[in-house]
């Protein structure tokens, strides 16, 4: 699945959509700034949280971090685990805040 840009995500949220957004940053980072409705699951604990995400395997899941590197790794991991519609927020929170 193609990744998503910050302006596209912002537009969807403003239109009232509620996509599943997983913030893979550390909790302290998510406390500083977060996308409304996002769920904080740090990249390092993603493997232990897989069972809680099972129902999302065939749904759109947007992963985001600060700049896009950790979320890119999260996208690869989730795809390997059988998730079929994972999208990375290009540029991460930095791009989102600047959009």
Secondary structure, 3 states (H helix, E strand, C coil): CCCECHHHHHHHHHCCCCCEEEECCCHHHHHHCCCCCCEECCHHHHHHHHHHHHHHCCCCEEEECCCCHHHHHHHHHHHHCCCCCEEEECCHHHHHHHC
